[in-house]
Protein backbone atom coordinates (compact mmCIF):
# COMPACT_ATOMS: atom_id res chain seq x y z
CA UNK A 1 0.00 0.00 0.00
CA UNK A 2 1.44 3.30 -1.01
CA UNK A 3 0.91 6.31 1.27
CA UNK A 4 0.36 9.69 -0.19
CA UNK A 5 2.03 12.80 1.28
CA UNK A 6 -1.16 13.81 3.10
CA UNK A 7 -1.34 10.50 4.96
CA UNK A 8 2.36 10.70 5.88
CA UNK A 9 1.86 14.18 7.40
CA UNK A 10 -1.17 13.01 9.39
CA UNK A 11 0.79 9.99 10.70
CA UNK A 12 3.71 12.18 11.80
CA UNK A 13 1.32 14.61 13.48
CA UNK A 14 -0.35 11.82 15.46
CA UNK A 15 3.09 10.47 16.51
CA UNK A 16 4.23 13.91 17.67
CA UNK A 17 1.01 14.37 19.65
CA UNK A 18 1.53 11.00 21.37
CA UNK A 19 5.13 11.92 22.26
CA UNK A 20 4.31 15.48 23.35
CA UNK A 21 3.78 14.65 27.08
CA UNK A 22 7.14 12.86 27.18
CA UNK A 23 8.88 15.76 25.49
CA UNK A 24 7.31 18.27 27.91
CA UNK A 25 8.25 16.18 30.95
CA UNK A 26 11.81 15.76 29.66
CA UNK A 27 12.14 19.49 29.07
CA UNK A 28 10.85 20.28 32.55
CA UNK A 29 13.25 17.73 34.10
CA UNK A 30 16.25 19.20 32.29
CA UNK A 31 15.27 22.77 33.28
CA UNK A 32 14.83 21.75 36.93
CA UNK A 33 18.21 20.01 36.98
CA UNK A 34 19.86 23.07 35.43
CA UNK A 35 18.27 25.45 37.95
CA UNK A 36 19.29 23.27 40.91
CA UNK A 37 22.88 23.03 39.70
CA UNK A 38 23.04 26.76 39.07
CA UNK A 39 21.75 27.71 42.55
CA UNK A 40 23.68 25.10 44.54
CA UNK A 41 27.05 26.36 45.84
CA UNK A 42 30.01 24.15 45.04
CA UNK A 43 30.68 21.51 47.67
CA UNK A 44 33.58 22.43 49.91
CA UNK A 45 36.47 20.08 50.31
CA UNK A 46 36.82 18.14 53.55
CA UNK A 47 39.56 20.48 54.83
CA UNK A 48 37.42 23.56 54.08
CA UNK A 49 34.41 22.36 56.04
CA UNK A 50 33.82 23.77 59.49
CA UNK A 51 35.38 21.51 62.09
CA UNK A 52 33.60 20.81 65.33
CA UNK A 53 35.02 22.11 68.61
CA UNK A 54 35.98 18.70 69.87
CA UNK A 55 39.20 17.59 71.59
CA UNK A 56 41.74 15.79 69.43
CA UNK A 57 43.97 14.77 72.33
CA UNK A 58 44.05 14.87 76.14
CA UNK A 59 47.18 14.70 78.30
CA UNK A 60 47.13 13.82 81.99
CA UNK A 61 49.70 15.83 83.91
CA UNK A 62 50.61 17.97 80.89
CA UNK A 63 53.27 20.69 80.74
CA UNK A 64 54.02 23.51 78.32
CA UNK A 65 57.19 25.64 78.36
CA UNK A 66 58.46 28.57 76.31
CA UNK A 67 61.94 30.03 76.06
CA UNK A 68 62.98 33.68 75.79
CA UNK A 69 65.30 35.11 73.15
CA UNK A 70 68.45 33.95 74.97
CA UNK A 71 67.22 30.41 75.56
CA UNK A 72 66.12 30.65 79.18
CA UNK A 73 62.69 29.51 80.31
CA UNK A 74 60.24 32.40 80.02
CA UNK A 75 57.22 30.57 81.41
CA UNK A 76 56.01 27.09 82.20
CA UNK A 77 52.38 25.95 82.41
CA UNK A 78 51.44 22.77 84.28
CA UNK A 79 48.01 21.17 84.50
CA UNK A 80 46.36 18.10 85.98
CA UNK A 81 44.64 17.54 82.62
CA UNK A 82 45.35 19.32 79.33
CA UNK A 83 42.71 19.14 76.57
CA UNK A 84 43.64 20.33 73.06
CA UNK A 85 41.04 21.31 70.43
CA UNK A 86 41.78 20.84 66.74
CA UNK A 87 39.49 23.52 65.27
CA UNK A 88 41.16 26.54 66.90
CA UNK A 89 44.24 24.96 68.57
CA UNK A 90 43.08 26.23 71.97
CA UNK A 91 43.75 24.34 75.20
CA UNK A 92 41.63 23.77 78.32
CA UNK A 93 43.62 23.13 81.50
CA UNK A 94 42.40 21.61 84.74
CA UNK A 95 44.07 23.16 87.83
CA UNK A 96 46.57 25.21 85.80
CA UNK A 97 49.75 26.42 87.49
CA UNK A 98 51.93 28.91 85.58
CA UNK A 99 55.45 29.96 86.55
CA UNK A 100 56.74 33.26 85.13
CA UNK A 101 60.49 33.80 85.16
CA UNK A 102 62.48 37.04 85.21
CA UNK A 103 66.25 37.36 85.39
CA UNK A 104 67.57 38.06 88.92
CA UNK A 105 64.05 37.80 90.39
CA UNK A 106 62.07 35.10 92.12
CA UNK A 107 59.60 33.30 89.81
CA UNK A 108 55.96 34.37 90.03
CA UNK A 109 53.33 31.63 90.30
CA UNK A 110 49.81 32.03 88.93
CA UNK A 111 47.15 29.36 89.45
CA UNK A 112 43.40 28.68 89.45
CA UNK A 113 40.87 25.84 89.31
CA UNK A 114 40.45 25.94 85.51
CA UNK A 115 42.21 27.68 82.63
CA UNK A 116 41.94 28.28 78.90
CA UNK A 117 44.90 29.00 76.61
CA UNK A 118 44.15 30.47 73.18
CA UNK A 119 45.45 28.87 69.98
CA UNK A 120 48.17 31.51 69.54
CA UNK A 121 49.53 30.80 73.05
CA UNK A 122 49.25 34.49 73.93
CA UNK A 123 46.34 34.65 76.42
CA UNK A 124 45.73 32.41 79.41
CA UNK A 125 42.37 32.85 81.16
CA UNK A 126 42.36 31.65 84.77
CA UNK A 127 38.95 31.05 86.35
CA UNK A 128 37.86 30.33 89.94
CA UNK A 129 40.15 30.71 92.96
CA UNK A 130 42.76 32.49 90.87
CA UNK A 131 45.97 33.60 92.60
CA UNK A 132 49.21 35.42 91.85
CA UNK A 133 52.02 34.64 94.28
CA UNK A 134 55.45 36.25 94.48
CA UNK A 135 57.73 35.22 97.35
CA UNK A 136 59.68 37.74 99.39
CA UNK A 137 62.97 38.81 97.86
CA UNK A 138 66.14 39.93 99.58
CA UNK A 139 67.85 43.08 98.36
CA UNK A 140 70.36 42.72 95.55
CA UNK A 141 72.88 45.06 93.98
CA UNK A 142 70.26 46.25 91.49
CA UNK A 143 66.96 45.65 93.29
CA UNK A 144 65.68 46.63 96.75
CA UNK A 145 64.12 44.02 99.03
CA UNK A 146 60.46 43.27 98.36
CA UNK A 147 57.91 41.60 100.65
CA UNK A 148 55.84 38.56 99.87
CA UNK A 149 52.83 39.30 97.65
CA UNK A 150 49.58 37.37 97.17
CA UNK A 151 46.74 38.56 94.93
CA UNK A 152 43.44 36.66 94.87
CA UNK A 153 40.45 37.01 92.54
CA UNK A 154 37.81 34.93 90.79
CA UNK A 155 39.49 35.60 87.43
CA UNK A 156 42.86 36.60 86.00
CA UNK A 157 43.91 37.04 82.39
CA UNK A 158 47.59 36.50 81.59
CA UNK A 159 48.81 38.46 78.55
CA UNK A 160 51.83 36.28 77.96
CA UNK A 161 53.72 38.36 75.40
CA UNK A 162 53.21 41.56 77.40
CA UNK A 163 54.18 40.06 80.81
CA UNK A 164 50.91 41.46 82.18
CA UNK A 165 48.27 39.82 84.39
CA UNK A 166 44.98 41.69 84.72
CA UNK A 167 41.44 41.38 86.03
CA UNK A 168 38.33 43.53 86.23
CA UNK A 169 36.89 41.39 89.04
CA UNK A 170 37.16 42.17 92.78
CA UNK A 171 40.67 41.51 94.03
CA UNK A 172 42.35 41.06 97.41
CA UNK A 173 46.02 41.94 97.68
CA UNK A 174 48.37 40.99 100.51
CA UNK A 175 51.78 42.64 100.39
CA UNK A 176 53.98 42.42 103.42
CA UNK A 177 51.72 43.34 106.36
CA UNK A 178 49.29 45.31 104.16
CA UNK A 179 45.95 43.96 102.99
CA UNK A 180 44.15 45.88 100.24
CA UNK A 181 40.91 45.28 98.38
CA UNK A 182 39.46 46.68 95.17
CA UNK A 183 36.09 45.96 93.56
CA UNK A 184 37.42 47.08 90.18
CA UNK A 185 40.34 44.69 89.76
CA UNK A 186 43.95 45.51 89.04
CA UNK A 187 47.02 44.85 86.91
CA UNK A 188 50.22 42.97 87.73
CA UNK A 189 53.34 43.84 85.72
CA UNK A 190 55.72 40.91 85.76
CA UNK A 191 58.66 42.95 84.44
CA UNK A 192 58.97 44.89 87.70
CA UNK A 193 56.70 42.48 89.63
CA UNK A 194 54.35 45.20 90.85
CA UNK A 195 50.57 45.20 91.33
CA UNK A 196 48.40 48.28 90.75
CA UNK A 197 44.78 48.12 91.94
CA UNK A 198 42.01 49.91 90.04
CA UNK A 199 39.22 52.13 91.34
CA UNK A 200 38.68 52.78 95.02
CA UNK A 201 41.07 50.80 97.20
CA UNK A 202 40.43 49.85 100.80
CA UNK A 203 43.32 48.67 102.92
CA UNK A 204 44.65 47.90 106.36
CA UNK A 205 47.82 46.65 108.06
CA UNK A 206 47.82 43.47 110.08
CA UNK A 207 50.10 40.69 111.23
CA UNK A 208 49.74 37.93 108.67
CA UNK A 209 50.36 34.47 110.01
CA UNK A 210 49.71 32.67 106.71
CA UNK A 211 52.45 30.32 105.66
CA UNK A 212 54.17 31.32 102.42
CA UNK A 213 53.17 29.17 99.45
KEVEXRO-984243 format. One record per residue: chain; z, x, y of N, C-alpha, C, O in turn; residue number from 1. Coordinates in steps of 0.2 Angstrom, whole numbers, plus 5000, padded with zeros to 4 digits. Example, Ala and Ser with C-alpha at 12.3 -4.5 7.8 and 13.67 -1.06 7.14 Angstrom:
BEGIN
- A,5039,5066,4972,5039,5062,4978,5039,5066,4984,5042,5071,4983,1
- A,5035,5064,4989,5036,5068,4995,5039,5064,5000,5040,5067,5006,2
// end
This chain:
BEGIN
- A,5000,5004,4994,5000,5000,5000,5000,5004,5006,5004,5009,5007,1
- A,4996,5003,5011,4995,5007,5016,4998,5004,5022,4997,4998,5024,2
- A,5003,5007,5026,5006,5005,5032,5002,5006,5038,5000,5011,5039,3
- A,5002,5001,5042,4999,5002,5048,5004,5005,5053,5010,5004,5052,4
- A,5002,5007,5059,5006,5010,5064,5012,5005,5066,5017,5008,5068,5
- A,5010,4999,5067,5015,4994,5069,5021,4994,5064,5027,4993,5066,6
- A,5020,4994,5058,5025,4993,5053,5029,5000,5052,5035,4999,5051,7
- A,5026,5005,5053,5029,5012,5054,5034,5012,5059,5040,5014,5058,8
- A,5032,5009,5065,5037,5009,5071,5043,5005,5070,5049,5006,5071,9
- A,5042,4999,5067,5047,4994,5065,5052,4997,5060,5058,4996,5061,10
- A,5049,5001,5055,5054,5004,5050,5058,5009,5053,5064,5010,5052,11
- A,5055,5013,5057,5059,5019,5061,5064,5015,5065,5070,5018,5066,12
- A,5063,5010,5069,5067,5007,5073,5073,5004,5069,5079,5005,5071,13
- A,5072,5001,5063,5077,4998,5059,5082,5004,5057,5088,5003,5056,14
- A,5079,5010,5055,5083,5015,5052,5087,5018,5058,5093,5020,5057,15
- A,5084,5019,5064,5088,5021,5070,5094,5016,5071,5100,5019,5072,16
- A,5093,5010,5071,5098,5005,5072,5104,5006,5067,5110,5005,5068,17
- A,5102,5007,5060,5107,5008,5055,5111,5014,5056,5117,5014,5055,18
- A,5108,5019,5059,5111,5026,5060,5115,5026,5066,5119,5031,5067,19
- A,5114,5021,5071,5117,5022,5077,5124,5022,5077,5127,5026,5081,20
- A,5128,5018,5073,5135,5019,5073,5138,5026,5071,5142,5029,5074,21
- A,5134,5029,5066,5136,5036,5064,5135,5041,5070,5138,5045,5071,22
- A,5129,5040,5073,5127,5044,5079,5133,5044,5084,5135,5049,5087,23
- A,5135,5038,5086,5140,5037,5091,5146,5040,5089,5149,5043,5093,24
- A,5148,5038,5083,5155,5041,5081,5155,5049,5081,5159,5052,5083,25
- A,5149,5052,5079,5148,5059,5079,5149,5062,5086,5152,5067,5087,26
- A,5145,5058,5090,5145,5061,5097,5152,5060,5100,5155,5065,5104,27
- A,5156,5055,5099,5163,5054,5101,5167,5060,5098,5171,5063,5102,28
- A,5166,5061,5092,5170,5066,5089,5169,5073,5092,5174,5077,5093,29
- A,5163,5075,5093,5161,5081,5096,5164,5082,5103,5167,5087,5105,30
- A,5164,5076,5107,5166,5076,5114,5174,5077,5114,5177,5081,5118,31
- A,5177,5074,5109,5185,5074,5109,5187,5081,5107,5191,5084,5110,32
- A,5183,5084,5102,5185,5091,5100,5184,5096,5106,5188,5100,5107,33
- A,5179,5095,5110,5177,5099,5115,5182,5099,5121,5185,5104,5124,34
- A,5185,5092,5122,5190,5091,5127,5196,5094,5125,5200,5097,5129,35
- A,5198,5094,5119,5205,5096,5116,5204,5104,5117,5209,5107,5119,36
- A,5199,5107,5115,5198,5114,5115,5199,5117,5122,5202,5122,5124,37
- A,5196,5113,5127,5195,5115,5134,5202,5115,5137,5204,5119,5141,38
- A,5206,5110,5135,5213,5109,5139,5219,5112,5135,5224,5111,5137,39
- A,5217,5115,5129,5223,5118,5126,5223,5126,5127,5218,5129,5126,40
- A,5229,5128,5130,5229,5135,5132,5229,5140,5126,5230,5138,5120,41
- A,5226,5146,5127,5225,5150,5121,5232,5152,5118,5237,5153,5121,42
- A,5232,5152,5111,5238,5153,5108,5241,5161,5109,5237,5165,5108,43
- A,5247,5161,5111,5250,5168,5112,5250,5172,5106,5251,5169,5100,44
- A,5250,5178,5106,5252,5182,5100,5259,5182,5099,5263,5180,5103,45
- A,5261,5184,5093,5268,5184,5091,5272,5188,5095,5278,5186,5097,46
- A,5270,5194,5098,5274,5198,5102,5275,5195,5109,5280,5196,5113,47
- A,5270,5190,5111,5270,5187,5118,5275,5181,5118,5277,5178,5123,48
- A,5276,5178,5112,5280,5172,5112,5287,5173,5114,5290,5179,5113,49
- A,5291,5168,5117,5297,5169,5119,5302,5170,5113,5302,5166,5108,50
- A,5306,5175,5113,5310,5177,5108,5317,5173,5109,5319,5173,5115,51
- A,5320,5171,5103,5327,5168,5104,5332,5173,5105,5332,5179,5103,52
- A,5337,5171,5109,5343,5175,5111,5348,5175,5104,5353,5172,5104,53
- A,5346,5179,5100,5349,5180,5093,5351,5187,5092,5346,5192,5094,54
- A,5356,5189,5089,5358,5196,5088,5353,5199,5083,5352,5196,5078,55
- A,5351,5205,5084,5347,5209,5079,5351,5214,5075,5349,5216,5070,56
- A,5357,5216,5078,5362,5220,5074,5369,5219,5077,5370,5218,5083,57
- A,5374,5220,5072,5381,5220,5074,5384,5226,5071,5383,5228,5066,58
- A,5388,5230,5076,5391,5236,5074,5399,5235,5074,5401,5233,5080,59
- A,5403,5236,5069,5410,5236,5069,5413,5242,5072,5411,5248,5069,60
- A,5417,5242,5077,5420,5249,5079,5414,5253,5082,5414,5259,5081,61
- A,5410,5250,5087,5404,5253,5090,5407,5257,5096,5412,5256,5099,62
- A,5402,5262,5098,5404,5266,5103,5397,5268,5107,5392,5269,5104,63
- A,5397,5268,5114,5392,5270,5118,5394,5275,5123,5399,5274,5127,64
- A,5390,5281,5123,5392,5286,5128,5386,5288,5132,5380,5287,5130,65
- A,5387,5290,5138,5382,5292,5143,5384,5299,5146,5390,5300,5148,66
- A,5379,5303,5147,5380,5310,5150,5378,5310,5157,5373,5306,5159,67
- A,5381,5314,5161,5379,5315,5168,5373,5320,5169,5371,5323,5163,68
- A,5371,5322,5175,5366,5327,5176,5367,5334,5173,5362,5337,5172,69
- A,5373,5336,5172,5375,5342,5170,5377,5342,5162,5379,5347,5160,70
- A,5376,5336,5159,5378,5336,5152,5385,5334,5150,5386,5334,5144,71
- A,5389,5333,5155,5396,5331,5153,5396,5323,5152,5392,5319,5155,72
- A,5401,5321,5149,5402,5313,5148,5403,5310,5154,5408,5311,5157,73
- A,5399,5305,5156,5400,5301,5162,5404,5295,5161,5409,5294,5164,74
- A,5403,5292,5155,5407,5286,5153,5406,5285,5145,5401,5287,5142,75
- A,5411,5282,5143,5411,5280,5135,5414,5273,5135,5419,5271,5137,76
- A,5410,5269,5131,5412,5262,5130,5413,5261,5122,5409,5263,5118,77
- A,5419,5259,5121,5421,5257,5114,5422,5250,5113,5424,5246,5118,78
- A,5421,5247,5107,5422,5240,5106,5424,5239,5099,5422,5242,5094,79
- A,5428,5234,5097,5430,5232,5091,5424,5229,5087,5423,5231,5081,80
- A,5419,5226,5090,5413,5223,5088,5408,5223,5093,5409,5221,5099,81
- A,5402,5226,5092,5397,5227,5097,5391,5223,5094,5388,5224,5088,82
- A,5388,5218,5098,5383,5214,5096,5377,5215,5100,5378,5213,5106,83
- A,5371,5217,5098,5365,5218,5102,5360,5213,5101,5359,5210,5095,84
- A,5357,5211,5107,5352,5205,5107,5345,5208,5108,5344,5212,5113,85
- A,5340,5206,5104,5334,5209,5104,5330,5207,5110,5326,5210,5113,86
- A,5331,5200,5112,5326,5197,5118,5327,5201,5124,5322,5202,5128,87
- A,5333,5203,5126,5335,5206,5133,5338,5212,5132,5340,5215,5137,88
- A,5339,5215,5126,5343,5221,5125,5350,5221,5127,5353,5227,5128,89
- A,5353,5216,5129,5360,5215,5131,5365,5216,5125,5363,5215,5119,90
- A,5371,5217,5127,5376,5219,5122,5382,5215,5123,5385,5215,5129,91
- A,5385,5211,5118,5392,5208,5119,5397,5213,5115,5395,5215,5110,92
- A,5403,5213,5118,5408,5218,5116,5414,5214,5115,5417,5211,5120,93
- A,5417,5215,5109,5424,5212,5108,5429,5217,5109,5428,5223,5107,94
- A,5434,5216,5113,5439,5220,5116,5436,5227,5118,5438,5232,5116,95
- A,5432,5227,5123,5429,5233,5126,5434,5237,5129,5439,5235,5132,96
- A,5433,5244,5129,5437,5249,5132,5433,5254,5135,5429,5258,5131,97
- A,5433,5255,5141,5428,5260,5145,5432,5265,5148,5437,5264,5152,98
- A,5430,5271,5147,5433,5277,5150,5428,5280,5155,5422,5282,5153,99
- A,5430,5281,5161,5426,5284,5166,5428,5291,5168,5434,5292,5169,100
- A,5424,5296,5168,5426,5302,5169,5423,5305,5176,5418,5304,5178,101
- A,5428,5309,5179,5426,5312,5185,5429,5319,5185,5434,5321,5182,102
- A,5425,5324,5187,5427,5331,5187,5434,5332,5190,5434,5330,5196,103
- A,5438,5336,5187,5445,5338,5190,5449,5332,5192,5454,5332,5196,104
- A,5448,5326,5188,5452,5320,5189,5453,5317,5182,5449,5318,5177,105
- A,5459,5314,5182,5461,5310,5176,5456,5305,5174,5454,5301,5179,106
- A,5454,5303,5168,5449,5298,5166,5452,5291,5168,5458,5290,5167,107
- A,5448,5287,5170,5450,5280,5172,5448,5275,5166,5443,5276,5163,108
- A,5453,5271,5164,5452,5267,5158,5451,5259,5161,5455,5257,5164,109
- A,5446,5256,5158,5445,5249,5160,5444,5245,5154,5441,5247,5149,110
- A,5447,5240,5153,5447,5236,5147,5448,5228,5148,5450,5226,5154,111
- A,5446,5224,5143,5447,5217,5143,5447,5214,5136,5446,5218,5131,112
- A,5447,5208,5136,5447,5204,5129,5439,5204,5127,5438,5205,5121,113
- A,5435,5203,5131,5428,5202,5130,5423,5206,5135,5426,5206,5141,114
- A,5417,5208,5133,5413,5211,5138,5406,5210,5137,5404,5208,5131,115
- A,5402,5211,5142,5394,5210,5141,5391,5215,5145,5392,5216,5151,116
- A,5387,5219,5142,5383,5224,5145,5376,5222,5145,5373,5221,5140,117
- A,5373,5223,5152,5366,5221,5152,5361,5226,5149,5363,5231,5147,118
- A,5355,5223,5148,5350,5227,5144,5348,5234,5148,5346,5238,5144,119
- A,5349,5235,5154,5348,5241,5158,5354,5246,5157,5353,5251,5160,120
- A,5359,5244,5154,5365,5248,5154,5368,5250,5161,5370,5255,5162,121
- A,5367,5245,5166,5370,5246,5172,5376,5242,5175,5379,5244,5179,122
- A,5377,5236,5171,5382,5232,5173,5386,5230,5167,5383,5227,5162,123
- A,5393,5231,5167,5397,5229,5162,5402,5223,5165,5406,5225,5169,124
- A,5401,5217,5162,5406,5212,5164,5412,5212,5159,5411,5211,5153,125
- A,5418,5212,5162,5424,5212,5158,5428,5205,5160,5429,5204,5165,126
- A,5429,5201,5154,5432,5195,5155,5438,5194,5151,5439,5196,5146,127
- A,5443,5191,5155,5450,5189,5152,5454,5195,5151,5452,5200,5147,128
- A,5460,5195,5154,5465,5201,5154,5462,5208,5155,5463,5212,5152,129
- A,5458,5208,5161,5454,5214,5162,5459,5218,5166,5463,5216,5170,130
- A,5459,5225,5165,5463,5230,5168,5459,5236,5170,5454,5238,5167,131
- A,5461,5239,5175,5459,5246,5177,5466,5250,5177,5470,5249,5181,132
- A,5466,5256,5173,5471,5260,5173,5470,5267,5175,5465,5270,5172,133
- A,5473,5270,5180,5472,5277,5181,5479,5280,5181,5484,5278,5184,134
- A,5480,5286,5177,5487,5289,5176,5489,5293,5182,5484,5294,5187,135
- A,5495,5294,5183,5497,5298,5189,5494,5305,5188,5493,5308,5183,136
- A,5492,5308,5194,5489,5315,5194,5493,5320,5198,5495,5318,5204,137
- A,5494,5326,5196,5498,5331,5200,5493,5333,5205,5487,5333,5204,138
- A,5496,5336,5210,5492,5339,5215,5488,5345,5213,5490,5349,5209,139
- A,5482,5346,5215,5478,5352,5214,5476,5355,5220,5478,5353,5226,140
- A,5472,5361,5219,5470,5364,5225,5466,5360,5230,5466,5361,5236,141
- A,5462,5355,5227,5457,5351,5231,5460,5344,5232,5457,5341,5236,142
- A,5464,5342,5228,5466,5335,5228,5474,5334,5229,5478,5338,5225,143
- A,5477,5330,5233,5484,5328,5233,5486,5325,5227,5482,5322,5223,144
- A,5493,5324,5226,5495,5321,5220,5494,5313,5221,5494,5311,5227,145
- A,5493,5310,5216,5492,5302,5216,5496,5299,5211,5497,5301,5205,146
- A,5499,5293,5213,5503,5290,5208,5499,5286,5203,5493,5285,5204,147
- A,5502,5284,5198,5499,5279,5193,5497,5273,5196,5500,5270,5201,148
- A,5491,5270,5194,5488,5264,5197,5486,5259,5191,5483,5262,5186,149
- A,5488,5253,5192,5486,5248,5187,5484,5242,5191,5487,5239,5195,150
- A,5477,5240,5190,5475,5234,5193,5473,5229,5187,5470,5230,5182,151
- A,5475,5222,5188,5474,5217,5183,5471,5211,5186,5473,5209,5192,152
- A,5466,5208,5183,5463,5202,5185,5460,5199,5179,5460,5201,5173,153
- A,5457,5193,5180,5454,5189,5175,5447,5191,5174,5444,5190,5168,154
- A,5444,5195,5178,5437,5197,5178,5436,5204,5182,5438,5204,5188,155
- A,5432,5208,5179,5430,5214,5183,5423,5215,5181,5420,5214,5176,156
- A,5419,5218,5186,5412,5220,5185,5411,5227,5187,5413,5229,5192,157
- A,5409,5231,5182,5408,5238,5182,5401,5239,5184,5396,5238,5180,158
- A,5399,5242,5190,5393,5244,5192,5392,5251,5190,5394,5256,5194,159
- A,5389,5253,5185,5390,5259,5181,5387,5265,5186,5390,5270,5187,160
- A,5381,5263,5188,5377,5269,5192,5380,5270,5199,5379,5276,5201,161
- A,5384,5265,5201,5387,5266,5208,5394,5268,5207,5397,5270,5213,162
- A,5397,5269,5201,5404,5271,5200,5409,5266,5204,5414,5268,5207,163
- A,5407,5260,5204,5411,5255,5207,5413,5249,5202,5409,5247,5198,164
- A,5419,5247,5203,5422,5241,5199,5424,5236,5204,5428,5238,5209,165
- A,5422,5230,5203,5424,5225,5208,5425,5218,5205,5424,5217,5199,166
- A,5429,5214,5209,5430,5207,5207,5431,5203,5213,5433,5205,5218,167
- A,5430,5196,5212,5431,5192,5218,5437,5187,5215,5438,5182,5218,168
- A,5440,5189,5210,5445,5184,5207,5452,5187,5209,5452,5193,5211,169
- A,5457,5183,5209,5464,5186,5211,5466,5192,5207,5464,5193,5201,170
- A,5469,5197,5210,5470,5203,5208,5477,5205,5209,5480,5204,5215,171
- A,5480,5209,5204,5487,5212,5205,5486,5219,5205,5484,5222,5200,172
- A,5489,5223,5210,5488,5230,5210,5495,5233,5210,5499,5232,5214,173
- A,5497,5238,5205,5503,5242,5205,5500,5249,5207,5496,5252,5203,174
- A,5504,5252,5211,5502,5259,5213,5508,5262,5215,5511,5261,5220,175
- A,5511,5267,5211,5517,5270,5212,5522,5265,5211,5523,5261,5206,176
- A,5527,5264,5217,5532,5259,5217,5530,5252,5221,5534,5248,5221,177
- A,5523,5252,5223,5521,5246,5227,5517,5241,5222,5514,5243,5217,178
- A,5518,5235,5223,5515,5230,5220,5512,5225,5225,5515,5223,5229,179
- A,5505,5225,5225,5501,5221,5229,5497,5216,5226,5495,5217,5220,180
- A,5496,5210,5229,5492,5205,5226,5487,5202,5232,5488,5202,5238,181
- A,5481,5200,5229,5476,5197,5233,5472,5192,5230,5471,5193,5224,182
- A,5471,5186,5233,5468,5180,5230,5460,5181,5230,5456,5178,5227,183
- A,5458,5186,5234,5451,5187,5235,5448,5193,5232,5442,5195,5233,184
- A,5452,5196,5227,5449,5202,5223,5449,5208,5227,5453,5209,5232,185
- A,5445,5213,5225,5445,5220,5228,5440,5224,5224,5436,5222,5220,186
- A,5440,5230,5227,5435,5235,5224,5438,5242,5223,5442,5244,5227,187
- A,5436,5244,5217,5439,5251,5215,5433,5256,5215,5428,5255,5212,188
- A,5434,5261,5219,5429,5267,5219,5431,5272,5215,5436,5276,5216,189
- A,5427,5274,5209,5429,5279,5205,5428,5286,5207,5430,5290,5204,190
- A,5423,5287,5212,5422,5293,5215,5429,5296,5218,5430,5302,5216,191
- A,5432,5292,5222,5439,5295,5224,5444,5291,5221,5450,5292,5223,192
- A,5443,5287,5216,5448,5283,5212,5453,5280,5217,5459,5280,5216,193
- A,5450,5276,5221,5454,5272,5226,5453,5264,5225,5447,5263,5224,194
- A,5458,5260,5226,5457,5253,5226,5458,5250,5233,5463,5251,5236,195
- A,5453,5246,5235,5454,5242,5241,5454,5235,5240,5449,5232,5237,196
- A,5459,5231,5242,5460,5224,5241,5456,5220,5246,5456,5222,5252,197
- A,5454,5214,5245,5450,5210,5250,5455,5204,5252,5459,5203,5249,198
- A,5453,5202,5258,5457,5196,5261,5464,5198,5262,5466,5203,5264,199
- A,5468,5193,5262,5475,5193,5264,5479,5196,5258,5478,5194,5252,200
- A,5482,5202,5259,5486,5205,5254,5494,5204,5255,5496,5205,5260,201
- A,5497,5203,5249,5504,5202,5249,5507,5208,5245,5504,5209,5239,202
- A,5512,5211,5247,5515,5217,5243,5522,5217,5244,5525,5214,5248,203
- A,5525,5222,5239,5532,5223,5239,5533,5230,5236,5528,5233,5233,204
- A,5539,5233,5237,5540,5239,5233,5546,5238,5228,5551,5235,5230,205
- A,5545,5240,5222,5550,5239,5217,5550,5245,5212,5546,5249,5212,206
- A,5556,5245,5209,5556,5250,5203,5553,5248,5197,5555,5243,5194,207
- A,5547,5251,5195,5543,5249,5190,5546,5253,5183,5546,5259,5183,208
- A,5548,5249,5178,5550,5252,5172,5545,5252,5167,5546,5254,5161,209
- A,5539,5249,5168,5534,5249,5163,5531,5255,5161,5530,5260,5165,210
- A,5531,5256,5155,5528,5262,5152,5521,5263,5153,5517,5259,5153,211
- A,5519,5269,5155,5512,5271,5157,5508,5270,5150,5510,5271,5145,212
- A,5502,5267,5151,5497,5266,5146,5494,5272,5143,5490,5272,5139,213
// end
